[in-house]
C-alpha cells in the first residue's frame, strides 16, 4: 500500500487517477478546488479543497501530511489550467493565472513534500506535447504550452538536485486525451484516448517508472489535434 498525492482531481484524468489508485488499495490525498462526492465517500481517499498557489492552502497540505502520514511514496502533478486566446489578446493576468497553477503549484507542492519523500519515491509531472521543444504548436496556447515547457525543465533540474536522496522525478508529456480541457482548446475534436485509459497508464508508470527512469520526459501520444 502506497501513500499517493494527486492534484487536479475534480474531473478528467485526475479524478480517474484517484479512483484507480484507491480501488487498488493505495491511500490517496486528492487535491483540487472542487471535490466530487464520489471521492469524498471512498474509504481510501482523503480530500482537501485547496488552491496550490496560496500559502494558506499549502499549510493545509503540510498539516495533513505531518499528522496523518509518515511518508509520501508518490506525487502526481496533474492539475492544469488553460487559457485559449490569440497571443495579442493575452494579458499579464492570463499568464499569471496559468503559471500559478501549472508551474508555481507544481513547485510549491513539491517543496513541501520533499521532507516526506523517502528513497525510492516518485514525483510524476503531467505535461503536454505542446511543451516539448520542436513539437507541433497551436495558436492560442502560448501561456499553456510555455508553462508546460517550464515544468519539464523544473523536473529535470529536481531529478539532478535530489538524485543522491533517491527521489525520482519524471515527466509524462501527453498528446490528445479526451477531457474537458481538450474540448476547451480544440472544440469538436475527438481524441483517440480516454481519461480512464491514460489514467491507467499513469498509475502503472507512477508505481514502476522510477525503477527505470529519472529526469526523463516520456512522450505519451498517439495523436495530436
MILUM-518363 format. One record per residue: residue number from 1; residue in three letters; x, y, z of N, C-alpha, C in turn. Coordinates in pm, whole numbers, plus 50000, padded with zeros to 5 digits. Layout:
// residues N
(NUM; "ala"; (X; Y; Z); (X; Y; Z); (X; Y; Z))
...
// end
This chain:
// residues 225
(1; "unk"; (50083; 49881; 50000); (50000; 50000; 50000); (50087; 50125; 50000))
(2; "unk"; (50060; 50217; 49909); (50138; 50340; 49895); (50055; 50461; 49938))
(3; "unk"; (50123; 50565; 49981); (50062; 50695; 50005); (50089; 50784; 49885))
(4; "unk"; (49982; 50827; 49818); (49997; 50897; 49690); (49917; 51027; 49691))
(5; "unk"; (49982; 51136; 49652); (49915; 51266; 49638); (49888; 51291; 49490))
(6; "unk"; (49766; 51333; 49461); (49727; 51364; 49322); (49662; 51502; 49321))
(7; "unk"; (49700; 51586; 49228); (49637; 51717; 49214); (49542; 51718; 49094))
(8; "unk"; (49448; 51812; 49099); (49353; 51826; 48989); (49257; 51709; 48978))
(9; "unk"; (49197; 51672; 49093); (49115; 51551; 49098); (48965; 51577; 49081))
(10; "unk"; (48927; 51698; 49047); (48784; 51728; 49036); (48720; 51671; 48911))
(11; "unk"; (48804; 51642; 48810); (48748; 51592; 48683); (48858; 51526; 48602))
(12; "unk"; (48819; 51465; 48492); (48914; 51415; 48394); (49015; 51315; 48445))
(13; "unk"; (49140; 51334; 48404); (49246; 51239; 48435); (49269; 51227; 48585))
(14; "unk"; (49272; 51341; 48655); (49297; 51338; 48799); (49192; 51262; 48877))
(15; "unk"; (49067; 51280; 48839); (48956; 51207; 48901); (48972; 51057; 48882))
(16; "unk"; (49001; 51017; 48758); (49020; 50874; 48729); (49142; 50819; 48801))
(17; "unk"; (49249; 50896; 48810); (49368; 50852; 48882); (49337; 50823; 49028))
(18; "unk"; (49267; 50916; 49093); (49235; 50899; 49234); (49157; 50770; 49257))
(19; "unk"; (49059; 50744; 49173); (48978; 50623; 49189); (49059; 50497; 49161))
(20; "unk"; (49142; 50499; 49058); (49217; 50379; 49023); (49319; 50344; 49132))
(21; "unk"; (49390; 50443; 49183); (49484; 50416; 49292); (49411; 50366; 49416))
(22; "unk"; (49301; 50434; 49451); (49227; 50398; 49572); (49164; 50260; 49559))
(23; "unk"; (49109; 50228; 49444); (49047; 50097; 49423); (49150; 49985; 49428))
(24; "unk"; (49277; 50019; 49401); (49385; 49920; 49410); (49439; 49905; 49552))
(25; "unk"; (49382; 49982; 49646); (49420; 49968; 49786); (49518; 50071; 49838))
(26; "unk"; (49558; 50166; 49754); (49650; 50270; 49798); (49576; 50383; 49870))
(27; "unk"; (49647; 50454; 49957); (49590; 50570; 50024); (49618; 50694; 49939))
(28; "unk"; (49512; 50770; 49909); (49521; 50884; 49818); (49484; 51013; 49890))
(29; "unk"; (49566; 51115; 49871); (49529; 51251; 49910); (49494; 51325; 49782))
(30; "unk"; (49366; 51355; 49764); (49317; 51419; 49642); (49307; 51569; 49665))
(31; "unk"; (49379; 51645; 49582); (49383; 51791; 49596); (49318; 51857; 49476))
(32; "unk"; (49217; 51939; 49502); (49153; 52015; 49395); (49070; 52126; 49458))
(33; "unk"; (49029; 52221; 49378); (48946; 52330; 49431); (48805; 52281; 49459))
(34; "unk"; (48756; 52191; 49375); (48623; 52132; 49395); (48641; 51981; 49415))
(35; "unk"; (48560; 51923; 49503); (48576; 51782; 49536); (48450; 51704; 49501))
(36; "unk"; (48458; 51608; 49408); (48342; 51524; 49375); (48302; 51436; 49493))
(37; "unk"; (48171; 51417; 49510); (48121; 51336; 49621); (48172; 51192; 49615))
(38; "unk"; (48192; 51140; 49496); (48240; 51001; 49483); (48375; 50985; 49553))
(39; "unk"; (48463; 51083; 49539); (48593; 51076; 49605); (48580; 51091; 49756))
(40; "unk"; (48492; 51181; 49799); (48472; 51202; 49942); (48424; 51075; 50012))
(41; "unk"; (48349; 50994; 49940); (48288; 50876; 50001); (48378; 50752; 49996))
(42; "unk"; (48491; 50761; 49927); (48579; 50644; 49915); (48665; 50629; 50040))
(43; "unk"; (48671; 50510; 50095); (48742; 50488; 50221); (48893; 50511; 50210))
(44; "unk"; (48949; 50499; 50091); (49094; 50515; 50074); (49136; 50653; 50024))
(45; "unk"; (49041; 50745; 50016); (49070; 50879; 49963); (49042; 50985; 50068))
(46; "unk"; (49142; 51070; 50091); (49124; 51190; 50172); (49126; 51309; 50077))
(47; "unk"; (49035; 51403; 50096); (49023; 51516; 50003); (49049; 51648; 50074))
(48; "unk"; (49123; 51734; 50008); (49143; 51870; 50056); (49107; 51966; 49942))
(49; "unk"; (49025; 52065; 49975); (48993; 52170; 49878); (49098; 52278; 49891))
(50; "unk"; (49186; 52288; 49792); (49300; 52380; 49802); (49326; 52451; 49670))
(51; "unk"; (49389; 52566; 49684); (49446; 52640; 49572); (49597; 52635; 49593))
(52; "unk"; (49667; 52563; 49507); (49810; 52540; 49528); (49896; 52666; 49516))
(53; "unk"; (49836; 52773; 49470); (49914; 52897; 49455); (49906; 52987; 49579))
(54; "unk"; (49831; 52945; 49683); (49817; 53027; 49802); (49886; 52963; 49922))
(55; "unk"; (49955; 53044; 50001); (50032; 52993; 50114); (49943; 52927; 50220))
(56; "unk"; (49826; 52984; 50247); (49737; 52928; 50348); (49693; 52787; 50312))
(57; "unk"; (49664; 52765; 50185); (49620; 52633; 50142); (49735; 52533; 50144))
(58; "unk"; (49855; 52579; 50117); (49971; 52491; 50127); (49990; 52443; 50271))
(59; "unk"; (49959; 52530; 50365); (49970; 52493; 50507); (49873; 52379; 50541))
(60; "unk"; (49755; 52378; 50478); (49659; 52269; 50499); (49721; 52135; 50461))
(61; "unk"; (49792; 52135; 50348); (49853; 52012; 50299); (49963; 51966; 50394))
(62; "unk"; (50048; 52059; 50434); (50155; 52026; 50527); (50101; 51967; 50657))
(63; "unk"; (49995; 52028; 50709); (49935; 51979; 50833); (49879; 51839; 50817))
(64; "unk"; (49815; 51813; 50704); (49759; 51679; 50682); (49870; 51576; 50677))
(65; "unk"; (49973; 51603; 50598); (50082; 51505; 50581); (50150; 51477; 50715))
(66; "unk"; (50182; 51582; 50789); (50258; 51565; 50912); (50179; 51496; 51022))
(67; "unk"; (50047; 51506; 51017); (49965; 51445; 51123); (49903; 51312; 51082))
(68; "unk"; (49898; 51283; 50951); (49827; 51163; 50905); (49920; 51059; 50844))
(69; "unk"; (50018; 51104; 50767); (50111; 51012; 50701); (50252; 51034; 50756))
(70; "unk"; (50331; 50927; 50760); (50471; 50943; 50797); (50561; 50957; 50676))
(71; "unk"; (50505; 50929; 50557); (50584; 50943; 50433); (50490; 50956; 50315))
(72; "unk"; (50548; 51001; 50203); (50476; 51008; 50075); (50552; 50921; 49976))
(73; "unk"; (50484; 50827; 49915); (50551; 50739; 49819); (50552; 50795; 49678))
(74; "unk"; (50449; 50874; 49644); (50443; 50928; 49509); (50357; 51054; 49507))
(75; "unk"; (50393; 51144; 49415); (50315; 51264; 49389); (50289; 51269; 49239))
(76; "unk"; (50164; 51293; 49202); (50130; 51312; 49061); (50077; 51453; 49043))
(77; "unk"; (50159; 51537; 48978); (50119; 51675; 48949); (50034; 51675; 48823))
(78; "unk"; (49904; 51667; 48842); (49813; 51658; 48727); (49734; 51786; 48703))
(79; "unk"; (49718; 51869; 48806); (49635; 51990; 48792); (49688; 52079; 48680))
(80; "unk"; (49595; 52139; 48607); (49636; 52227; 48499); (49528; 52329; 48468))
(81; "unk"; (49571; 52445; 48419); (49476; 52546; 48373); (49515; 52588; 48232))
(82; "unk"; (49416; 52636; 48160); (49438; 52668; 48018); (49360; 52794; 47983))
(83; "unk"; (49426; 52882; 47911); (49360; 52998; 47851); (49383; 52990; 47701))
(84; "unk"; (49276; 52988; 47624); (49285; 52976; 47478); (49251; 53111; 47416))
(85; "unk"; (49355; 53188; 47384); (49339; 53320; 47324); (49453; 53347; 47227))
(86; "unk"; (49428; 53425; 47123); (49540; 53470; 47039); (49642; 53543; 47126))
(87; "unk"; (49769; 53530; 47092); (49874; 53589; 47175); (49852; 53738; 47197))
(88; "unk"; (49808; 53808; 47095); (49788; 53953; 47106); (49679; 53991; 47204))
(89; "unk"; (49591; 53897; 47238); (49483; 53925; 47333); (49517; 53881; 47475))
(90; "unk"; (49625; 53807; 47493); (49663; 53760; 47626); (49711; 53875; 47713))
(91; "unk"; (49667; 53877; 47836); (49709; 53978; 47931); (49809; 53917; 48030))
(92; "unk"; (49874; 54004; 48108); (49962; 53953; 48212); (49883; 53868; 48311))
(93; "unk"; (49760; 53907; 48339); (49675; 53830; 48432); (49650; 53689; 48378))
(94; "unk"; (49633; 53677; 48245); (49614; 53545; 48184); (49737; 53458; 48208))
(95; "unk"; (49853; 53514; 48181); (49977; 53437; 48201); (49996; 53400; 48348))
(96; "unk"; (49969; 53495; 48437); (49985; 53468; 48579); (49891; 53359; 48626))
(97; "unk"; (49768; 53359; 48578); (49670; 53256; 48615); (49718; 53118; 48575))
(98; "unk"; (49763; 53105; 48451); (49808; 52975; 48401); (49935; 52930; 48472))
(99; "unk"; (50030; 53020; 48490); (50157; 52983; 48553); (50140; 52953; 48703))
(100; "unk"; (50047; 53018; 48769); (50024; 52990; 48911); (49987; 52844; 48933))
(101; "unk"; (49903; 52791; 48846); (49861; 52651; 48860); (49963; 52556; 48800))
(102; "unk"; (50003; 52581; 48677); (50084; 52486; 48601); (50231; 52482; 48640))
(103; "unk"; (50282; 52591; 48694); (50425; 52596; 48731); (50444; 52618; 48880))
(104; "unk"; (50390; 52729; 48933); (50410; 52759; 49074); (50345; 52654; 49163))
(105; "unk"; (50228; 52603; 49123); (50163; 52499; 49201); (50246; 52373; 49209))
(106; "unk"; (50309; 52335; 49099); (50398; 52218; 49098); (50518; 52241; 49189))
(107; "unk"; (50579; 52358; 49177); (50697; 52388; 49259); (50661; 52395; 49407))
(108; "unk"; (50550; 52460; 49439); (50511; 52474; 49580); (50481; 52340; 49645))
(109; "unk"; (50403; 52257; 49579); (50367; 52128; 49637); (50490; 52039; 49650))
(110; "unk"; (50576; 52040; 49549); (50698; 51960; 49556); (50784; 52002; 49675))
(111; "unk"; (50797; 52132; 49695); (50880; 52183; 49803); (50833; 52134; 49940))
(112; "unk"; (50701; 52135; 49963); (50653; 52093; 50095); (50651; 51942; 50110))
(113; "unk"; (50655; 51869; 49998); (50656; 51723; 50004); (50797; 51667; 50024))
(114; "unk"; (50900; 51739; 49984); (51037; 51688; 49987); (51075; 51625; 50121))
(115; "unk"; (51045; 51687; 50235); (51086; 51626; 50362); (51020; 51491; 50390))
(116; "unk"; (50911; 51461; 50320); (50836; 51338; 50345); (50860; 51232; 50236))
(117; "unk"; (50944; 51264; 50138); (50969; 51172; 50027); (51093; 51089; 50057))
(118; "unk"; (51078; 50958; 50081); (51193; 50874; 50114); (51264; 50824; 49988))
(119; "unk"; (51374; 50759; 50008); (51443; 50694; 49897); (51348; 50597; 49828))
(120; "unk"; (51344; 50602; 49695); (51254; 50517; 49619); (51121; 50580; 49585))
(121; "unk"; (51098; 50704; 49631); (50972; 50773; 49599); (50977; 50830; 49457))
(122; "unk"; (50861; 50868; 49406); (50850; 50907; 49265); (50760; 51028; 49251))
(123; "unk"; (50809; 51131; 49185); (50730; 51251; 49156); (50708; 51257; 49005))
(124; "unk"; (50581; 51251; 48965); (50545; 51248; 48823); (50470; 51377; 48789))
(125; "unk"; (50520; 51448; 48690); (50453; 51570; 48644); (50387; 51543; 48509))
(126; "unk"; (50259; 51577; 48501); (50187; 51560; 48374); (50204; 51689; 48293))
(127; "unk"; (50276; 51678; 48184); (50296; 51791; 48094); (50219; 51763; 47965))
(128; "unk"; (50260; 51826; 47860); (50189; 51818; 47733); (50289; 51813; 47618))
(129; "unk"; (50247; 51751; 47509); (50331; 51755; 47389); (50354; 51899; 47344))
(130; "unk"; (50263; 51989; 47380); (50279; 52130; 47347); (50397; 52193; 47417))
(131; "unk"; (50449; 52129; 47524); (50563; 52182; 47596); (50695; 52124; 47552))
(132; "unk"; (50691; 52032; 47455); (50813; 51967; 47405); (50878; 52054; 47297))
(133; "unk"; (51005; 52081; 47312); (51076; 52161; 47212); (51075; 52089; 47078))
(134; "unk"; (51034; 52159; 46975); (51032; 52102; 46841); (50903; 52032; 46805))
(135; "unk"; (50809; 52020; 46899); (50682; 51954; 46869); (50588; 52050; 46798))
(136; "unk"; (50480; 51996; 46745); (50378; 52078; 46679); (50315; 52173; 46780))
(137; "unk"; (50306; 52300; 46745); (50247; 52401; 46832); (50118; 52454; 46769))
(138; "unk"; (50029; 52506; 46857); (49899; 52551; 46810); (49873; 52695; 46855))
(139; "unk"; (49819; 52779; 46765); (49785; 52917; 46802); (49685; 52919; 46917))
(140; "unk"; (49699; 53019; 47002); (49606; 53036; 47113); (49652; 52976; 47244))
(141; "unk"; (49760; 52896; 47239); (49803; 52824; 47358); (49941; 52869; 47407))
(142; "unk"; (49973; 52995; 47385); (50106; 53045; 47423); (50131; 53031; 47573))
(143; "unk"; (50034; 53070; 47655); (50053; 53062; 47800); (50058; 52916; 47845))
(144; "unk"; (49965; 52836; 47797); (49957; 52696; 47840); (50081; 52617; 47799))
(145; "unk"; (50115; 52621; 47671); (50226; 52539; 47623); (50360; 52583; 47682))
(146; "unk"; (50379; 52714; 47698); (50506; 52760; 47756); (50515; 52718; 47903))
(147; "unk"; (50403; 52715; 47974); (50405; 52670; 48113); (50436; 52522; 48121))
(148; "unk"; (50390; 52445; 48027); (50418; 52301; 48026); (50564; 52274; 47990))
(149; "unk"; (50624; 52363; 47914); (50767; 52352; 47890); (50847; 52385; 48015))
(150; "unk"; (50797; 52481; 48093); (50867; 52521; 48216); (50874; 52408; 48317))
(151; "unk"; (50764; 52332; 48333); (50767; 52224; 48433); (50852; 52106; 48388))
(152; "unk"; (50873; 52093; 48258); (50966; 51991; 48209); (51107; 52023; 48257))
(153; "unk"; (51149; 52147; 48238); (51283; 52188; 48283); (51294; 52179; 48435))
(154; "unk"; (51190; 52218; 48507); (51191; 52210; 48653); (51210; 52065; 48698))
(155; "unk"; (51140; 51972; 48637); (51152; 51831; 48675); (51291; 51777; 48647))
(156; "unk"; (51348; 51815; 48534); (51484; 51771; 48501); (51584; 51823; 48605))
(157; "unk"; (51565; 51947; 48647); (51654; 52006; 48746); (51641; 51935; 48881))
(158; "unk"; (51517; 51909; 48924); (51495; 51844; 49053); (51548; 51701; 49055))
(159; "unk"; (51541; 51634; 48941); (51596; 51497; 48932); (51745; 51498; 48962))
(160; "unk"; (51813; 51600; 48915); (51957; 51612; 48941); (51983; 51653; 49086))
(161; "unk"; (51905; 51748; 49135); (51928; 51801; 49269); (51903; 51699; 49378))
(162; "unk"; (51808; 51607; 49356); (51770; 51512; 49460); (51806; 51367; 49428))
(163; "unk"; (51893; 51347; 49330); (51926; 51210; 49294); (51999; 51136; 49405))
(164; "unk"; (52080; 51206; 49484); (52152; 51141; 49594); (52058; 51096; 49704))
(165; "unk"; (51939; 51159; 49712); (51840; 51118; 49811); (51751; 51005; 49760))
(166; "unk"; (51768; 50969; 49634); (51692; 50859; 49579); (51548; 50892; 49542))
(167; "unk"; (51518; 51022; 49522); (51385; 51065; 49479); (51387; 51081; 49327))
(168; "unk"; (51300; 51012; 49258); (51295; 51020; 49112); (51192; 51122; 49067))
(169; "unk"; (51228; 51200; 48966); (51138; 51298; 48905); (51129; 51269; 48756))
(170; "unk"; (51008; 51245; 48708); (50987; 51220; 48565); (50865; 51296; 48515))
(171; "unk"; (50860; 51315; 48384); (50751; 51388; 48320); (50685; 51299; 48215))
(172; "unk"; (50553; 51300; 48214); (50477; 51238; 48105); (50416; 51350; 48022))
(173; "unk"; (50462; 51364; 47899); (50410; 51465; 47808); (50300; 51402; 47724))
(174; "unk"; (50177; 51437; 47755); (50063; 51372; 47692); (50025; 51438; 47560))
(175; "unk"; (49980; 51353; 47468); (49917; 51401; 47347); (49769; 51421; 47372))
(176; "unk"; (49688; 51400; 47270); (49544; 51426; 47282); (49475; 51320; 47367))
(177; "unk"; (49408; 51365; 47473); (49328; 51279; 47559); (49190; 51345; 47571))
(178; "unk"; (49085; 51267; 47561); (48950; 51323; 47561); (48911; 51369; 47701))
(179; "unk"; (48930; 51498; 47727); (48895; 51559; 47854); (48824; 51692; 47828))
(180; "unk"; (48771; 51751; 47935); (48707; 51882; 47920); (48809; 51987; 47879))
(181; "unk"; (48931; 51975; 47928); (49035; 52073; 47891); (49067; 52065; 47742))
(182; "unk"; (49072; 51943; 47688); (49096; 51929; 47544); (48984; 51996; 47465))
(183; "unk"; (48860; 51978; 47513); (48747; 52040; 47444); (48755; 52192; 47447))
(184; "unk"; (48812; 52247; 47555); (48830; 52392; 47563); (48933; 52440; 47461))
(185; "unk"; (49037; 52361; 47441); (49144; 52401; 47350); (49109; 52373; 47204))
(186; "unk"; (49041; 52259; 47181); (49010; 52216; 47044); (48864; 52171; 47036))
(187; "unk"; (48771; 52265; 47034); (48629; 52230; 47030); (48596; 52141; 46910))
(188; "unk"; (48524; 52032; 46939); (48481; 51942; 46833); (48577; 51830; 46801))
(189; "unk"; (48701; 51839; 46851); (48799; 51733; 46823); (48773; 51612; 46912))
(190; "unk"; (48781; 51494; 46854); (48761; 51370; 46929); (48894; 51297; 46941))
(191; "unk"; (48947; 51288; 47061); (49075; 51221; 47084); (49058; 51070; 47084))
(192; "unk"; (49164; 50997; 47047); (49156; 50851; 47043); (49174; 50784; 47179))
(193; "unk"; (49211; 50862; 47281); (49239; 50806; 47414); (49149; 50873; 47517))
(194; "unk"; (49088; 50793; 47605); (49000; 50846; 47708); (49079; 50878; 47835))
(195; "unk"; (49017; 50956; 47924); (49080; 50989; 48052); (49105; 50863; 48133))
(196; "unk"; (49014; 50770; 48130); (49029; 50645; 48205); (49147; 50564; 48153))
(197; "unk"; (49163; 50560; 48021); (49272; 50482; 47962); (49408; 50542; 47996))
(198; "unk"; (49420; 50674; 47986); (49551; 50734; 48015); (49579; 50730; 48165))
(199; "unk"; (49474; 50735; 48248); (49494; 50724; 48393); (49552; 50587; 48429))
(200; "unk"; (49508; 50485; 48360); (49561; 50351; 48383); (49711; 50346; 48353))
(201; "unk"; (49751; 50411; 48244); (49893; 50417; 48208); (49972; 50495; 48313))
(202; "unk"; (49918; 50610; 48357); (49988; 50694; 48454); (50002; 50622; 48588))
(203; "unk"; (49899; 50549; 48628); (49905; 50472; 48753); (50022; 50374; 48751))
(204; "unk"; (50031; 50299; 48644); (50137; 50200; 48633); (50274; 50267; 48630))
(205; "unk"; (50286; 50377; 48555); (50414; 50447; 48547); (50454; 50505; 48682))
(206; "unk"; (50358; 50558; 48755); (50388; 50616; 48887); (50443; 50511; 48982))
(207; "unk"; (50389; 50390; 48976); (50430; 50285; 49068); (50559; 50214; 49026))
(208; "unk"; (50590; 50216; 48897); (50705; 50137; 48849); (50807; 50215; 48768))
(209; "unk"; (50770; 50332; 48714); (50859; 50403; 48621); (50989; 50448; 48681))
(210; "unk"; (50990; 50475; 48813); (51114; 50522; 48876); (51220; 50414; 48888))
(211; "unk"; (51183; 50289; 48860); (51283; 50182; 48857); (51370; 50192; 48732))
(212; "unk"; (51318; 50259; 48631); (51386; 50263; 48501); (51427; 50403; 48458))
(213; "unk"; (51359; 50507; 48512); (51383; 50643; 48463); (51400; 50741; 48579))
(214; "unk"; (51481; 50843; 48556); (51489; 50959; 48643); (51533; 51078; 48559))
(215; "unk"; (51460; 51189; 48573); (51491; 51307; 48494); (51455; 51292; 48348))
(216; "unk"; (51360; 51205; 48318); (51323; 51177; 48179); (51188; 51242; 48146))
(217; "unk"; (51173; 51274; 48019); (51047; 51323; 47965); (50997; 51216; 47868))
(218; "unk"; (50889; 51151; 47904); (50833; 51044; 47823); (50717; 51100; 47741))
(219; "unk"; (50727; 51091; 47611); (50621; 51138; 47523); (50516; 51028; 47507))
(220; "unk"; (50395; 51057; 47555); (50286; 50959; 47554); (50178; 51009; 47460))
(221; "unk"; (50190; 50973; 47335); (50098; 51027; 47237); (50077; 50933; 47119))
(222; "unk"; (49953; 50922; 47076); (49924; 50851; 46952); (49862; 50947; 46851))
(223; "unk"; (49827; 51067; 46901); (49761; 51163; 46811); (49771; 51303; 46869))
(224; "unk"; (49784; 51402; 46781); (49769; 51542; 46816); (49656; 51600; 46732))
(225; "unk"; (49584; 51701; 46785); (49475; 51761; 46704); (49527; 51816; 46573))
// end
